[in-house]
């Protein structure tokens, strides 16, 4: 249970750090075409204070996931190419994972149409919050991850 909670929390951190990183790229990206001075291309300046937390959380997610893996005999390359949060040790854990996955799926079915409704008003939202779409996607992923984690913990404790 501890493995699912820690990995879910780190995944949620990663979603929002990725949204911050991508919105930073969106803000800094300067595309120019047929400029007499600059020519054609793009200019991108990235801030290290945004890149560093993304890298650190990604490393933390990988290290904790590897240490907390259920199959201690698997190598890092085998472990890193599989989905660790869906690994099942026994039939009970397999059933819990199935129920938690269904809960996350239902959450996605609810939050995605709600997000589509929000995108109906994207012009006013984009004028107020220009990077709304990146954070909206992070919120949908967070809702699914939280519902997966909550359902997993609930069914594990039963």
N, C-alpha and C positions, 0 to 999 in steps of 0.2 A: 504494500500500500504506500509506503514511504517513497518508493521508486516512482510511482505514478504521480504523486503529489509534487515531488521535486521536479520531475521532467515537465509536467504541465505548467508549473510556475515559470520555469526557465523558458519554455516555449512561448508563453504569453509575453515575457520580457523581450524575447527575440522578435515577436510580431511588432511590438511598438517601437523597438529600436530600428527595425527594418523600415517601418513607416517614417520615422524621423530621418533616417539616412536617405531614403528615396525622395522624401519631400525636400531635403537639403539639396540633393542633386537637381531636383526640379527647379528650385529657386536659383541655383547658381549656374545652371546651364544657359549658355548664351550662344544661340545658333545665328550665324550670319551667312547670307548668300549674296554673291556678286558684289561684295563691298569693295570699293576701289582701293582701300588701304589694307584691309584684313584678308581679302579674297573670299573663298568659300570654305566653310568648316564650322567648327564649334570651339568654344572655350569653356572649360570646366575647372572650378576651384573648389577643392574639398577641404573642410575643416577637420583637423585631427581630433578635436574634442567630440566630434560626432562619429568618426570611424572607430576610434579606440574602444568605446563601450560595446559597439557591435562585435568587434573582434573578441573582446574579453568574454562577453556572454556566450558567443559561439564556442570558444575554447572551453568555458565552464560547462556548457551543455554537453559537449563531447566528453570531457573528462569525467563528469559525474555520471553520465549515462554509461560509460565504459566500466567504471568502478561498481555501479549498481546493477550491472547486467545479470540476468538470471542464469545464463549459460556461461559459467566461469572458464570453460575450456575453449571457447571460441576466440579466435584471434581478432585483433583490432580491425583488420580489413574485412573479415566476414561480418563482424558485429556492425561496423559502420555502414555496410550496404544493406542492412535489414531494418525493419521498423521495430524499434526496441519497446515502444509502449504497447505493442500488440503481442508481445511474446508471452506464451502461455506455458506454465509449468505442469499444470494438471487440468483435469476436466472441469473442476470448479472455477479455476481462473479463466478458462476458456469461455465458460458460460457468463462469467462476470464481464469479460471483455466484450462479448456479443451484446449484452444488455447495455453496457456503457456506449458502445458504438451506435446502437439504435437511438439512444438518447441524444447523442451528438448529431446524428443524422436529422432527427426531428427538429433539433435546435437550428440547424442550417436551413431546413425547410421553412422555418418561421422567420429567421432573421434576414435571409436573402430577399424575400419579397418586401419586407419592411425597408431594407436598403434601397430596393428598386423604387419604392415610393419616395424615399428621400431624394433620389436622383431626378425625380420630376421637378424638383425645385433647385436644380443644380446651379442655375444662373445666380439666384440670390445667395445661395450657400457659397459658391465659388468667389463671389465678390467679398463676402465677409471672411471666409476661411478658404483660401486658395488651394490648400492641400487636403481638402475634405475627403476626397476619394481614397487616398492612401490610408488615412486613419479609419475610414469606414470599413475598409477591407480588414484592417487589423482588429476592429471591433467584432466583426463577424467571425473571424478565426478565434478570437478570444472567447466569444460566447460558446462556440462549439467545443473548445478545449475545456472551458469551465464546466460545461454540462457533462462532458466525458469524465472529467475528474470527479465531479460530485456523484455521478451515477456509479462510477467504479468504487468509490469509498462507501457509498450507501449499500451497494450489493455485497461488498466484501465484508462489511460489519454484520450483515444479516446472518 
